[in-house]
Amino acid sequence: MPEDLSRFCCLNDHCPDHGRRGAGNLTVCARYGKDKQRRMLYCRSCKARFSERKGTPLFGSQLTEGQALSIFEHLADRNGVRATARPVKVNRNTVVRLARLAGDHARQLHDDLAALSPADP
């Protein structure tokens, strides 16, 4: 059964399929990380390889998706940094770093989407 890669797109700026989700140009060329749970993607159009986490706040992080989600849920509930770090079993600096990266990522996404929004009538 082929893997669903419809939510991913090529991140290479020079690729003809750059930013096009579900274009059929991506395949999984390798797996890496603990228990090989992360995918390395390959673009058939430009021959680039990149992690499925590239372009996200989790790129370069050793956190599992569950840990990251738990951190975001605790922060959304207005828990402090230490009160978030304890139950998730991560260092408080990890919570701060992830919150800053996610905030920067959300700001950039907002600016990109707001630039494309239609003008007011």
Biopython code that builds the backbone (N, CA, C, O; Angstrom):
import numpy as np
from Bio.PDB.StructureBuilder import StructureBuilder

atoms = [
    (1, "MET", "N", (0.849, -1.194, 0.000)),
    (1, "MET", "CA", (0.000, 0.000, 0.000)),
    (1, "MET", "C", (0.888, 1.248, 0.000)),
    (1, "MET", "O", (1.725, 1.396, 0.891)),
    (2, "PRO", "N", (0.729, 2.144, -0.969)),
    (2, "PRO", "CA", (1.560, 3.346, -1.010)),
    (2, "PRO", "C", (1.233, 4.290, 0.150)),
    (2, "PRO", "O", (0.103, 4.347, 0.634)),
    (3, "GLU", "N", (2.249, 5.017, 0.570)),
    (3, "GLU", "CA", (2.072, 5.943, 1.681)),
    (3, "GLU", "C", (1.394, 7.226, 1.197)),
    (3, "GLU", "O", (1.605, 7.656, 0.063)),
    (4, "ASP", "N", (0.588, 7.827, 2.056)),
    (4, "ASP", "CA", (-0.093, 9.070, 1.715)),
    (4, "ASP", "C", (0.869, 10.236, 1.910)),
    (4, "ASP", "O", (1.208, 10.581, 3.041)),
    (5, "LEU", "N", (1.302, 10.833, 0.825)),
    (5, "LEU", "CA", (2.214, 11.975, 0.877)),
    (5, "LEU", "C", (1.533, 13.247, 0.369)),
    (5, "LEU", "O", (2.204, 14.209, -0.005)),
    (6, "SER", "N", (0.206, 13.248, 0.358)),
    (6, "SER", "CA", (-0.545, 14.357, -0.231)),
    (6, "SER", "C", (-0.371, 15.667, 0.534)),
    (6, "SER", "O", (-0.586, 16.736, -0.036)),
    (7, "ARG", "N", (0.007, 15.612, 1.789)),
    (7, "ARG", "CA", (0.157, 16.858, 2.552)),
    (7, "ARG", "C", (1.562, 17.438, 2.462)),
    (7, "ARG", "O", (1.844, 18.479, 3.056)),
    (8, "PHE", "N", (2.454, 16.765, 1.714)),
    (8, "PHE", "CA", (3.821, 17.237, 1.565)),
    (8, "PHE", "C", (4.031, 17.842, 0.189)),
    (8, "PHE", "O", (3.307, 17.535, -0.758)),
    (9, "CYS", "N", (5.039, 18.713, 0.091)),
    (9, "CYS", "CA", (5.414, 19.307, -1.189)),
    (9, "CYS", "C", (6.924, 19.456, -1.214)),
    (9, "CYS", "O", (7.574, 19.408, -0.169)),
    (10, "CYS", "N", (7.481, 19.635, -2.397)),
    (10, "CYS", "CA", (8.922, 19.827, -2.526)),
    (10, "CYS", "C", (9.288, 21.192, -1.954)),
    (10, "CYS", "O", (8.613, 22.187, -2.217)),
    (11, "LEU", "N", (10.356, 21.229, -1.176)),
    (11, "LEU", "CA", (10.784, 22.458, -0.522)),
    (11, "LEU", "C", (11.926, 23.151, -1.255)),
    (11, "LEU", "O", (12.414, 24.189, -0.807)),
    (12, "ASN", "N", (12.352, 22.583, -2.377)),
    (12, "ASN", "CA", (13.429, 23.168, -3.163)),
    (12, "ASN", "C", (12.873, 24.343, -3.970)),
    (12, "ASN", "O", (11.978, 24.158, -4.794)),
    (13, "ASP", "N", (13.396, 25.544, -3.740)),
    (13, "ASP", "CA", (12.908, 26.747, -4.428)),
    (13, "ASP", "C", (13.039, 26.666, -5.939)),
    (13, "ASP", "O", (12.273, 27.308, -6.657)),
    (14, "HIS", "N", (13.997, 25.890, -6.437)),
    (14, "HIS", "CA", (14.255, 25.811, -7.873)),
    (14, "HIS", "C", (13.505, 24.673, -8.559)),
    (14, "HIS", "O", (13.664, 24.461, -9.761)),
    (15, "CYS", "N", (12.698, 23.951, -7.812)),
    (15, "CYS", "CA", (11.953, 22.819, -8.367)),
    (15, "CYS", "C", (10.698, 23.314, -9.092)),
    (15, "CYS", "O", (10.023, 24.218, -8.600)),
    (16, "PRO", "N", (10.376, 22.737, -10.252)),
    (16, "PRO", "CA", (9.144, 23.139, -10.942)),
    (16, "PRO", "C", (7.877, 22.783, -10.154)),
    (16, "PRO", "O", (6.820, 23.375, -10.374)),
    (17, "ASP", "N", (7.986, 21.815, -9.235)),
    (17, "ASP", "CA", (6.841, 21.420, -8.404)),
    (17, "ASP", "C", (6.929, 21.989, -6.987)),
    (17, "ASP", "O", (6.258, 21.495, -6.081)),
    (18, "HIS", "N", (7.743, 23.011, -6.793)),
    (18, "HIS", "CA", (7.902, 23.622, -5.468)),
    (18, "HIS", "C", (6.561, 24.101, -4.922)),
    (18, "HIS", "O", (5.840, 24.848, -5.582)),
    (19, "GLY", "N", (6.240, 23.660, -3.711)),
    (19, "GLY", "CA", (5.021, 24.111, -3.047)),
    (19, "GLY", "C", (3.730, 23.459, -3.502)),
    (19, "GLY", "O", (2.670, 23.775, -2.963)),
    (20, "ARG", "N", (3.779, 22.567, -4.466)),
    (20, "ARG", "CA", (2.574, 21.905, -4.968)),
    (20, "ARG", "C", (2.335, 20.624, -4.186)),
    (20, "ARG", "O", (3.098, 19.665, -4.305)),
    (21, "ARG", "N", (1.295, 20.608, -3.403)),
    (21, "ARG", "CA", (0.957, 19.414, -2.621)),
    (21, "ARG", "C", (0.217, 18.415, -3.504)),
    (21, "ARG", "O", (-0.560, 18.794, -4.381)),
    (22, "GLY", "N", (0.474, 17.123, -3.253)),
    (22, "GLY", "CA", (-0.227, 16.078, -3.977)),
    (22, "GLY", "C", (0.086, 16.031, -5.461)),
    (22, "GLY", "O", (-0.744, 15.576, -6.248)),
    (23, "ALA", "N", (1.263, 16.488, -5.861)),
    (23, "ALA", "CA", (1.620, 16.519, -7.278)),
    (23, "ALA", "C", (2.110, 15.156, -7.779)),
    (23, "ALA", "O", (2.311, 14.974, -8.980)),
    (24, "GLY", "N", (2.300, 14.211, -6.877)),
    (24, "GLY", "CA", (2.746, 12.880, -7.269)),
    (24, "GLY", "C", (4.236, 12.779, -7.528)),
    (24, "GLY", "O", (4.710, 11.756, -8.021)),
    (25, "ASN", "N", (4.985, 13.829, -7.203)),
    (25, "ASN", "CA", (6.418, 13.836, -7.454)),
    (25, "ASN", "C", (7.245, 13.323, -6.266)),
    (25, "ASN", "O", (8.454, 13.134, -6.403)),
    (26, "LEU", "N", (6.629, 13.100, -5.124)),
    (26, "LEU", "CA", (7.367, 12.680, -3.932)),
    (26, "LEU", "C", (7.219, 11.190, -3.663)),
    (26, "LEU", "O", (6.151, 10.603, -3.843)),
    (27, "THR", "N", (8.322, 10.600, -3.228)),
    (27, "THR", "CA", (8.331, 9.207, -2.793)),
    (27, "THR", "C", (9.145, 9.123, -1.513)),
    (27, "THR", "O", (9.924, 10.026, -1.207)),
    (28, "VAL", "N", (8.966, 8.047, -0.769)),
    (28, "VAL", "CA", (9.772, 7.797, 0.426)),
    (28, "VAL", "C", (11.000, 7.011, -0.023)),
    (28, "VAL", "O", (10.883, 5.903, -0.547)),
    (29, "CYS", "N", (12.184, 7.600, 0.189)),
    (29, "CYS", "CA", (13.407, 6.931, -0.250)),
    (29, "CYS", "C", (14.151, 6.284, 0.908)),
    (29, "CYS", "O", (15.022, 5.443, 0.682)),
    (30, "ALA", "N", (13.830, 6.655, 2.143)),
    (30, "ALA", "CA", (14.503, 6.066, 3.307)),
    (30, "ALA", "C", (13.707, 6.394, 4.560)),
    (30, "ALA", "O", (12.812, 7.240, 4.552)),
    (31, "ARG", "N", (14.052, 5.710, 5.621)),
    (31, "ARG", "CA", (13.498, 5.993, 6.945)),
    (31, "ARG", "C", (14.663, 6.169, 7.898)),
    (31, "ARG", "O", (15.710, 5.542, 7.734)),
    (32, "TYR", "N", (14.481, 7.021, 8.895)),
    (32, "TYR", "CA", (15.566, 7.270, 9.839)),
    (32, "TYR", "C", (14.996, 7.564, 11.222)),
    (32, "TYR", "O", (13.781, 7.657, 11.399)),
    (33, "GLY", "N", (15.880, 7.709, 12.188)),
    (33, "GLY", "CA", (15.477, 7.995, 13.553)),
    (33, "GLY", "C", (15.242, 6.717, 14.343)),
    (33, "GLY", "O", (15.355, 5.607, 13.823)),
    (34, "LYS", "N", (14.917, 6.906, 15.597)),
    (34, "LYS", "CA", (14.632, 5.777, 16.473)),
    (34, "LYS", "C", (13.471, 4.981, 15.902)),
    (34, "LYS", "O", (12.424, 5.547, 15.585)),
    (35, "ASP", "N", (13.645, 3.701, 15.771)),
    (35, "ASP", "CA", (12.632, 2.790, 15.218)),
    (35, "ASP", "C", (12.255, 3.125, 13.773)),
    (35, "ASP", "O", (11.234, 2.655, 13.272)),
    (36, "LYS", "N", (13.070, 3.930, 13.111)),
    (36, "LYS", "CA", (12.859, 4.272, 11.691)),
    (36, "LYS", "C", (11.461, 4.830, 11.426)),
    (36, "LYS", "O", (10.834, 4.484, 10.426)),
    (37, "GLN", "N", (10.973, 5.694, 12.321)),
    (37, "GLN", "CA", (9.614, 6.211, 12.176)),
    (37, "GLN", "C", (9.542, 7.479, 11.320)),
    (37, "GLN", "O", (8.451, 7.868, 10.903)),
    (38, "ARG", "N", (10.682, 8.136, 11.049)),
    (38, "ARG", "CA", (10.657, 9.349, 10.231)),
    (38, "ARG", "C", (11.031, 9.020, 8.794)),
    (38, "ARG", "O", (11.860, 8.148, 8.535)),
    (39, "ARG", "N", (10.403, 9.737, 7.859)),
    (39, "ARG", "CA", (10.616, 9.434, 6.443)),
    (39, "ARG", "C", (11.519, 10.474, 5.771)),
    (39, "ARG", "O", (11.434, 11.670, 6.047)),
    (40, "MET", "N", (12.362, 9.992, 4.906)),
    (40, "MET", "CA", (13.160, 10.850, 4.031)),
    (40, "MET", "C", (12.440, 10.839, 2.687)),
    (40, "MET", "O", (12.198, 9.778, 2.112)),
    (41, "LEU", "N", (12.104, 12.019, 2.195)),
    (41, "LEU", "CA", (11.343, 12.131, 0.957)),
    (41, "LEU", "C", (12.254, 12.480, -0.216)),
    (41, "LEU", "O", (13.267, 13.158, -0.047)),
    (42, "TYR", "N", (11.885, 12.011, -1.398)),
    (42, "TYR", "CA", (12.649, 12.246, -2.621)),
    (42, "TYR", "C", (11.716, 12.858, -3.658)),
    (42, "TYR", "O", (10.619, 12.352, -3.894)),
    (43, "CYS", "N", (12.154, 13.937, -4.268)),
    (43, "CYS", "CA", (11.371, 14.589, -5.314)),
    (43, "CYS", "C", (11.860, 14.093, -6.668)),
    (43, "CYS", "O", (13.038, 14.237, -6.996)),
    (44, "ARG", "N", (10.971, 13.517, -7.445)),
    (44, "ARG", "CA", (11.323, 13.013, -8.778)),
    (44, "ARG", "C", (11.579, 14.147, -9.771)),
    (44, "ARG", "O", (12.281, 13.954, -10.763)),
    (45, "SER", "N", (11.019, 15.318, -9.510)),
    (45, "SER", "CA", (11.166, 16.435, -10.443)),
    (45, "SER", "C", (12.558, 17.058, -10.395)),
    (45, "SER", "O", (13.152, 17.339, -11.436)),
    (46, "CYS", "N", (13.079, 17.274, -9.181)),
    (46, "CYS", "CA", (14.368, 17.971, -9.047)),
    (46, "CYS", "C", (15.451, 17.109, -8.404)),
    (46, "CYS", "O", (16.590, 17.553, -8.261)),
    (47, "LYS", "N", (15.107, 15.888, -8.018)),
    (47, "LYS", "CA", (16.043, 14.929, -7.419)),
    (47, "LYS", "C", (16.501, 15.326, -6.016)),
    (47, "LYS", "O", (17.510, 14.814, -5.532)),
    (48, "ALA", "N", (15.782, 16.222, -5.364)),
    (48, "ALA", "CA", (16.139, 16.651, -3.999)),
    (48, "ALA", "C", (15.637, 15.630, -2.984)),
    (48, "ALA", "O", (14.622, 14.966, -3.195)),
    (49, "ARG", "N", (16.366, 15.520, -1.882)),
    (49, "ARG", "CA", (15.960, 14.679, -0.754)),
    (49, "ARG", "C", (15.829, 15.569, 0.472)),
    (49, "ARG", "O", (16.646, 16.466, 0.684)),
    (50, "PHE", "N", (14.800, 15.323, 1.278)),
    (50, "PHE", "CA", (14.618, 16.110, 2.495)),
    (50, "PHE", "C", (13.752, 15.340, 3.480)),
    (50, "PHE", "O", (12.993, 14.447, 3.103)),
    (51, "SER", "N", (13.879, 15.699, 4.732)),
    (51, "SER", "CA", (13.119, 15.069, 5.801)),
    (51, "SER", "C", (11.669, 15.544, 5.750)),
    (51, "SER", "O", (11.388, 16.665, 5.326)),
    (52, "GLU", "N", (10.760, 14.685, 6.184)),
    (52, "GLU", "CA", (9.358, 15.095, 6.259)),
    (52, "GLU", "C", (9.158, 16.180, 7.304)),
    (52, "GLU", "O", (8.127, 16.852, 7.303)),
    (53, "ARG", "N", (10.124, 16.364, 8.195)),
    (53, "ARG", "CA", (10.037, 17.400, 9.218)),
    (53, "ARG", "C", (10.652, 18.726, 8.798)),
    (53, "ARG", "O", (10.517, 19.718, 9.514)),
    (54, "LYS", "N", (11.321, 18.765, 7.658)),
    (54, "LYS", "CA", (11.953, 20.005, 7.210)),
    (54, "LYS", "C", (10.875, 21.067, 7.009)),
    (54, "LYS", "O", (9.810, 20.795, 6.455)),
    (55, "GLY", "N", (11.166, 22.258, 7.460)),
    (55, "GLY", "CA", (10.209, 23.351, 7.339)),
    (55, "GLY", "C", (9.200, 23.394, 8.469)),
    (55, "GLY", "O", (8.257, 24.183, 8.425)),
    (56, "THR", "N", (9.383, 22.552, 9.489)),
    (56, "THR", "CA", (8.493, 22.544, 10.654)),
    (56, "THR", "C", (9.300, 22.848, 11.908)),
    (56, "THR", "O", (10.526, 22.742, 11.878)),
    (57, "PRO", "N", (8.658, 23.220, 13.003)),
    (57, "PRO", "CA", (9.383, 23.454, 14.253)),
    (57, "PRO", "C", (10.073, 22.198, 14.797)),
    (57, "PRO", "O", (10.954, 22.308, 15.650)),
    (58, "LEU", "N", (9.696, 21.024, 14.327)),
    (58, "LEU", "CA", (10.291, 19.783, 14.832)),
    (58, "LEU", "C", (11.540, 19.353, 14.070)),
    (58, "LEU", "O", (12.171, 18.363, 14.440)),
    (59, "PHE", "N", (11.913, 20.088, 12.998)),
    (59, "PHE", "CA", (13.091, 19.712, 12.224)),
    (59, "PHE", "C", (14.338, 19.798, 13.106)),
    (59, "PHE", "O", (14.585, 20.820, 13.745)),
    (60, "GLY", "N", (15.108, 18.732, 13.133)),
    (60, "GLY", "CA", (16.326, 18.681, 13.943)),
    (60, "GLY", "C", (16.081, 18.326, 15.395)),
    (60, "GLY", "O", (17.027, 18.252, 16.178)),
    (61, "SER", "N", (14.846, 18.108, 15.767)),
    (61, "SER", "CA", (14.488, 17.780, 17.143)),
    (61, "SER", "C", (14.401, 16.272, 17.325)),
    (61, "SER", "O", (14.075, 15.539, 16.391)),
    (62, "GLN", "N", (14.694, 15.820, 18.529)),
    (62, "GLN", "CA", (14.565, 14.400, 18.831)),
    (62, "GLN", "C", (13.244, 14.085, 19.529)),
    (62, "GLN", "O", (12.995, 12.941, 19.909)),
    (63, "LEU", "N", (12.409, 15.090, 19.695)),
    (63, "LEU", "CA", (11.105, 14.872, 20.314)),
    (63, "LEU", "C", (10.222, 14.017, 19.422)),
    (63, "LEU", "O", (10.267, 14.119, 18.196)),
    (64, "THR", "N", (9.429, 13.184, 20.048)),
    (64, "THR", "CA", (8.427, 12.443, 19.287)),
    (64, "THR", "C", (7.267, 13.390, 18.996)),
    (64, "THR", "O", (7.135, 14.441, 19.623)),
    (65, "GLU", "N", (6.435, 13.005, 18.044)),
    (65, "GLU", "CA", (5.266, 13.842, 17.751)),
    (65, "GLU", "C", (4.347, 13.928, 18.961)),
    (65, "GLU", "O", (3.728, 14.963, 19.207)),
    (66, "GLY", "N", (4.260, 12.830, 19.718)),
    (66, "GLY", "CA", (3.431, 12.822, 20.924)),
    (66, "GLY", "C", (3.921, 13.802, 21.974)),
    (66, "GLY", "O", (3.122, 14.501, 22.597)),
    (67, "GLN", "N", (5.235, 13.857, 22.172)),
    (67, "GLN", "CA", (5.789, 14.807, 23.134)),
    (67, "GLN", "C", (5.535, 16.242, 22.690)),
    (67, "GLN", "O", (5.140, 17.084, 23.497)),
    (68, "ALA", "N", (5.760, 16.519, 21.419)),
    (68, "ALA", "CA", (5.542, 17.872, 20.908)),
    (68, "ALA", "C", (4.077, 18.272, 21.047)),
    (68, "ALA", "O", (3.769, 19.386, 21.469)),
    (69, "LEU", "N", (3.190, 17.371, 20.696)),
    (69, "LEU", "CA", (1.758, 17.651, 20.822)),
    (69, "LEU", "C", (1.386, 17.907, 22.276)),
    (69, "LEU", "O", (0.604, 18.812, 22.568)),
    (70, "SER", "N", (1.937, 17.121, 23.181)),
    (70, "SER", "CA", (1.666, 17.307, 24.608)),
    (70, "SER", "C", (2.171, 18.673, 25.084)),
    (70, "SER", "O", (1.498, 19.349, 25.862)),
    (71, "ILE", "N", (3.343, 19.072, 24.620)),
    (71, "ILE", "CA", (3.873, 20.392, 24.992)),
    (71, "ILE", "C", (2.934, 21.481, 24.499)),
    (71, "ILE", "O", (2.606, 22.401, 25.248)),
    (72, "PHE", "N", (2.499, 21.390, 23.247)),
    (72, "PHE", "CA", (1.597, 22.407, 22.699)),
    (72, "PHE", "C", (0.264, 22.437, 23.441)),
    (72, "PHE", "O", (-0.290, 23.513, 23.666)),
    (73, "GLU", "N", (-0.257, 21.273, 23.823)),
    (73, "GLU", "CA", (-1.521, 21.228, 24.562)),
    (73, "GLU", "C", (-1.375, 21.874, 25.927)),
    (73, "GLU", "O", (-2.251, 22.630, 26.348)),
    (74, "HIS", "N", (-0.279, 21.590, 26.628)),
    (74, "HIS", "CA", (-0.051, 22.198, 27.948)),
    (74, "HIS", "C", (0.086, 23.715, 27.823)),
    (74, "HIS", "O", (-0.466, 24.455, 28.638)),
    (75, "LEU", "N", (0.814, 24.180, 26.817)),
    (75, "LEU", "CA", (0.982, 25.619, 26.637)),
    (75, "LEU", "C", (-0.334, 26.284, 26.246)),
    (75, "LEU", "O", (-0.609, 27.407, 26.670)),
    (76, "ALA", "N", (-1.144, 25.607, 25.448)),
    (76, "ALA", "CA", (-2.449, 26.155, 25.067)),
    (76, "ALA", "C", (-3.381, 26.265, 26.275)),
    (76, "ALA", "O", (-4.252, 27.134, 26.321)),
    (77, "ASP", "N", (-3.187, 25.378, 27.249)),
    (77, "ASP", "CA", (-3.969, 25.435, 28.491)),
    (77, "ASP", "C", (-3.420, 26.461, 29.463)),
    (77, "ASP", "O", (-3.858, 26.536, 30.611)),
    (78, "ARG", "N", (-2.459, 27.253, 29.004)),
    (78, "ARG", "CA", (-1.842, 28.337, 29.773)),
    (78, "ARG", "C", (-1.007, 27.836, 30.947)),
    (78, "ARG", "O", (-0.860, 28.530, 31.953)),
    (79, "ASN", "N", (-0.465, 26.640, 30.816)),
    (79, "ASN", "CA", (0.473, 26.145, 31.819)),
    (79, "ASN", "C", (1.820, 26.822, 31.598)),
    (79, "ASN", "O", (2.166, 27.193, 30.476)),
    (80, "GLY", "N", (2.568, 26.976, 32.673)),
    (80, "GLY", "CA", (3.888, 27.579, 32.585)),
    (80, "GLY", "C", (4.893, 26.614, 31.973)),
    (80, "GLY", "O", (4.584, 25.456, 31.691)),
    (81, "VAL", "N", (6.092, 27.121, 31.778)),
    (81, "VAL", "CA", (7.145, 26.319, 31.163)),
    (81, "VAL", "C", (7.504, 25.131, 32.040)),
    (81, "VAL", "O", (7.581, 24.006, 31.549)),
    (82, "ARG", "N", (7.724, 25.358, 33.319)),
    (82, "ARG", "CA", (8.081, 24.251, 34.214)),
    (82, "ARG", "C", (6.926, 23.285, 34.389)),
    (82, "ARG", "O", (7.127, 22.072, 34.450)),
    (83, "ALA", "N", (5.711, 23.821, 34.471)),
    (83, "ALA", "CA", (4.536, 22.962, 34.625)),
    (83, "ALA", "C", (4.279, 22.144, 33.360)),
    (83, "ALA", "O", (3.604, 21.116, 33.414)),
    (84, "THR", "N", (4.797, 22.581, 32.253)),
    (84, "THR", "CA", (4.690, 21.817, 31.010)),
    (84, "THR", "C", (5.807, 20.790, 30.915)),
    (84, "THR", "O", (5.577, 19.656, 30.495)),
    (85, "ALA", "N", (7.010, 21.181, 31.303)),
    (85, "ALA", "CA", (8.180, 20.303, 31.176)),
    (85, "ALA", "C", (8.075, 19.065, 32.062)),
    (85, "ALA", "O", (8.467, 17.975, 31.645)),
    (86, "ARG", "N", (7.554, 19.215, 33.273)),
    (86, "ARG", "CA", (7.506, 18.088, 34.218)),
    (86, "ARG", "C", (6.704, 16.894, 33.710)),
    (86, "ARG", "O", (7.256, 15.796, 33.637)),
    (87, "PRO", "N", (5.433, 17.054, 33.356)),
    (87, "PRO", "CA", (4.665, 15.868, 32.935)),
    (87, "PRO", "C", (5.118, 15.291, 31.586)),
    (87, "PRO", "O", (4.951, 14.098, 31.336)),
    (88, "VAL", "N", (5.689, 16.134, 30.718)),
    (88, "VAL", "CA", (6.132, 15.658, 29.415)),
    (88, "VAL", "C", (7.516, 15.003, 29.519)),
    (88, "VAL", "O", (7.953, 14.286, 28.619)),
    (89, "LYS", "N", (8.191, 15.273, 30.647)),
    (89, "LYS", "CA", (9.528, 14.722, 30.915)),
    (89, "LYS", "C", (10.565, 15.231, 29.917)),
    (89, "LYS", "O", (11.328, 14.459, 29.335)),
    (90, "VAL", "N", (10.571, 16.560, 29.734)),
    (90, "VAL", "CA", (11.591, 17.220, 28.933)),
    (90, "VAL", "C", (12.152, 18.375, 29.747)),
    (90, "VAL", "O", (11.561, 18.788, 30.744)),
    (91, "ASN", "N", (13.286, 18.890, 29.318)),
    (91, "ASN", "CA", (13.896, 20.032, 29.976)),
    (91, "ASN", "C", (13.076, 21.290, 29.696)),
    (91, "ASN", "O", (12.473, 21.414, 28.629)),
    (92, "ARG", "N", (13.050, 22.212, 30.636)),
    (92, "ARG", "CA", (12.265, 23.441, 30.449)),
    (92, "ARG", "C", (12.777, 24.253, 29.266)),
    (92, "ARG", "O", (12.005, 24.943, 28.601)),
    (93, "ASN", "N", (14.087, 24.172, 29.002)),
    (93, "ASN", "CA", (14.635, 24.879, 27.838)),
    (93, "ASN", "C", (14.096, 24.305, 26.527)),
    (93, "ASN", "O", (13.973, 25.026, 25.537)),
    (94, "THR", "N", (13.778, 23.025, 26.518)),
    (94, "THR", "CA", (13.185, 22.398, 25.341)),
    (94, "THR", "C", (11.800, 22.981, 25.087)),
    (94, "THR", "O", (11.427, 23.231, 23.941)),
    (95, "VAL", "N", (11.043, 23.197, 26.153)),
    (95, "VAL", "CA", (9.704, 23.787, 26.029)),
    (95, "VAL", "C", (9.803, 25.199, 25.462)),
    (95, "VAL", "O", (9.043, 25.569, 24.568)),
    (96, "VAL", "N", (10.743, 25.984, 25.985)),
    (96, "VAL", "CA", (10.911, 27.362, 25.511)),
    (96, "VAL", "C", (11.329, 27.373, 24.045)),
    (96, "VAL", "O", (10.784, 28.134, 23.245)),
    (97, "ARG", "N", (12.302, 26.524, 23.691)),
    (97, "ARG", "CA", (12.796, 26.473, 22.312)),
    (97, "ARG", "C", (11.682, 26.088, 21.343)),
    (97, "ARG", "O", (11.524, 26.714, 20.295)),
    (98, "LEU", "N", (10.905, 25.051, 21.693)),
    (98, "LEU", "CA", (9.835, 24.596, 20.817)),
    (98, "LEU", "C", (8.730, 25.650, 20.693)),
    (98, "LEU", "O", (8.181, 25.848, 19.610)),
    (99, "ALA", "N", (8.408, 26.318, 21.788)),
    (99, "ALA", "CA", (7.382, 27.364, 21.744)),
    (99, "ALA", "C", (7.822, 28.521, 20.851)),
    (99, "ALA", "O", (7.017, 29.055, 20.088)),
    (100, "ARG", "N", (9.087, 28.909, 20.940)),
    (100, "ARG", "CA", (9.587, 29.998, 20.086)),
    (100, "ARG", "C", (9.589, 29.591, 18.615)),
    (100, "ARG", "O", (9.172, 30.361, 17.751)),
    (101, "LEU", "N", (10.063, 28.373, 18.336)),
    (101, "LEU", "CA", (10.085, 27.896, 16.948)),
    (101, "LEU", "C", (8.673, 27.810, 16.376)),
    (101, "LEU", "O", (8.437, 28.203, 15.234)),
    (102, "ALA", "N", (7.741, 27.300, 17.166)),
    (102, "ALA", "CA", (6.357, 27.175, 16.701)),
    (102, "ALA", "C", (5.727, 28.548, 16.495)),
    (102, "ALA", "O", (4.966, 28.748, 15.548)),
    (103, "GLY", "N", (6.038, 29.486, 17.374)),
    (103, "GLY", "CA", (5.517, 30.843, 17.224)),
    (103, "GLY", "C", (6.033, 31.513, 15.958)),
    (103, "GLY", "O", (5.274, 32.145, 15.224)),
    (104, "ASP", "N", (7.334, 31.367, 15.710)),
    (104, "ASP", "CA", (7.922, 31.933, 14.490)),
    (104, "ASP", "C", (7.314, 31.288, 13.250)),
    (104, "ASP", "O", (7.026, 31.965, 12.263)),
    (105, "HIS", "N", (7.123, 29.973, 13.313)),
    (105, "HIS", "CA", (6.535, 29.235, 12.188)),
    (105, "HIS", "C", (5.098, 29.703, 11.944)),
    (105, "HIS", "O", (4.705, 29.911, 10.796)),
    (106, "ALA", "N", (4.321, 29.867, 12.998)),
    (106, "ALA", "CA", (2.932, 30.311, 12.871)),
    (106, "ALA", "C", (2.867, 31.736, 12.331)),
    (106, "ALA", "O", (1.997, 32.050, 11.519)),
    (107, "ARG", "N", (3.778, 32.601, 12.776)),
    (107, "ARG", "CA", (3.803, 33.978, 12.287)),
    (107, "ARG", "C", (4.093, 34.004, 10.781)),
    (107, "ARG", "O", (3.429, 34.717, 10.029)),
    (108, "GLN", "N", (5.086, 33.224, 10.349)),
    (108, "GLN", "CA", (5.432, 33.174, 8.931)),
    (108, "GLN", "C", (4.277, 32.626, 8.098)),
    (108, "GLN", "O", (3.978, 33.149, 7.024)),
    (109, "LEU", "N", (3.630, 31.574, 8.594)),
    (109, "LEU", "CA", (2.484, 30.995, 7.882)),
    (109, "LEU", "C", (1.352, 32.013, 7.778)),
    (109, "LEU", "O", (0.734, 32.148, 6.722)),
    (110, "HIS", "N", (1.081, 32.720, 8.857)),
    (110, "HIS", "CA", (0.042, 33.743, 8.842)),
    (110, "HIS", "C", (0.362, 34.815, 7.815)),
    (110, "HIS", "O", (-0.501, 35.208, 7.030)),
    (111, "ASP", "N", (1.606, 35.290, 7.820)),
    (111, "ASP", "CA", (1.987, 36.346, 6.868)),
    (111, "ASP", "C", (1.859, 35.866, 5.424)),
    (111, "ASP", "O", (1.426, 36.620, 4.553)),
    (112, "ASP", "N", (2.237, 34.610, 5.171)),
    (112, "ASP", "CA", (2.107, 34.061, 3.822)),
    (112, "ASP", "C", (0.649, 33.954, 3.405)),
    (112, "ASP", "O", (0.302, 34.290, 2.273)),
    (113, "LEU", "N", (-0.211, 33.486, 4.310)),
    (113, "LEU", "CA", (-1.624, 33.322, 3.980)),
    (113, "LEU", "C", (-2.342, 34.666, 3.902)),
    (113, "LEU", "O", (-3.223, 34.842, 3.061)),
    (114, "ALA", "N", (-1.982, 35.615, 4.763)),
    (114, "ALA", "CA", (-2.618, 36.924, 4.739)),
    (114, "ALA", "C", (-2.258, 37.677, 3.462)),
    (114, "ALA", "O", (-3.055, 38.473, 2.966)),
    (115, "ALA", "N", (-1.070, 37.433, 2.931)),
    (115, "ALA", "CA", (-0.670, 38.095, 1.693)),
    (115, "ALA", "C", (-1.506, 37.616, 0.508)),
    (115, "ALA", "O", (-1.657, 38.336, -0.479)),
    (116, "LEU", "N", (-2.049, 36.403, 0.603)),
    (116, "LEU", "CA", (-2.834, 35.829, -0.484)),
    (116, "LEU", "C", (-4.328, 36.039, -0.321)),
    (116, "LEU", "O", (-5.097, 35.691, -1.217)),
    (117, "SER", "N", (-4.759, 36.606, 0.812)),
    (117, "SER", "CA", (-6.184, 36.761, 1.050)),
    (117, "SER", "C", (-6.767, 37.835, 0.138)),
    (117, "SER", "O", (-6.080, 38.797, -0.206)),
    (118, "PRO", "N", (-8.024, 37.679, -0.253)),
    (118, "PRO", "CA", (-8.634, 38.656, -1.170)),
    (118, "PRO", "C", (-8.833, 40.001, -0.483)),
    (118, "PRO", "O", (-8.968, 40.075, 0.739)),
    (119, "ALA", "N", (-8.848, 41.050, -1.274)),
    (119, "ALA", "CA", (-9.055, 42.392, -0.748)),
    (119, "ALA", "C", (-10.492, 42.543, -0.244)),
    (119, "ALA", "O", (-11.405, 41.874, -0.729)),
    (120, "ASP", "N", (-10.678, 43.426, 0.730)),
    (120, "ASP", "CA", (-12.030, 43.699, 1.243)),
    (120, "ASP", "C", (-12.837, 44.430, 0.176)),
    (120, "ASP", "O", (-12.296, 45.261, -0.554)),
    (121, "PRO", "N", (-14.154, 44.116, 0.080)),
    (121, "PRO", "CA", (-14.982, 44.797, -0.930)),
    (121, "PRO", "C", (-15.248, 46.247, -0.559)),
    (121, "PRO", "O", (-15.926, 46.960, -1.299)),
]
sb = StructureBuilder()
sb.init_structure("model")
sb.init_model(0)
sb.init_chain("A")
sb.init_seg("    ")
for serial, (resi, resn, name, xyz) in enumerate(atoms, 1):
    if name == "N":
        sb.init_residue(resn, " ", resi, " ")
    sb.init_atom(name, np.array(xyz, "f"), 0.0, 1.0, " ", f" {name:<3s}", serial, name[0])
structure = sb.get_structure()
